Amino acid sequence: MKANEDLRTTAKAAGIPLWRVGDALKISEPTMTRRLRKELPAHEKVRIITIIRQLSEVNRKGGR
């Protein structure tokens, strides 16, 4: 199993590409991908899941 598989699965299920998560974190796509190579601490995972949910909500409302 890959590191941070839960974050990857959550983003994919919500239809949110990782580059959008990185954009919300103010980091580049390559940096986002590198961060996911090693398991993140729980507080960072919570932050990223919150961002994924927010982006998903914007998508449902017809935003970006």
Number of C-alpha atoms within 10 A of each C-alpha: 4 10 13 16 13 12 18 17 11 15 22 13 11 16 13 18 15 20 16 19 20 19 12 15 13 11 13 16 16 11 12 18 13 10 14 16 12 11 13 14 9 9 8 11 15 13 11 19 17 12 19 24 15 13 22 18 13 12 14 11 9 7 9 9
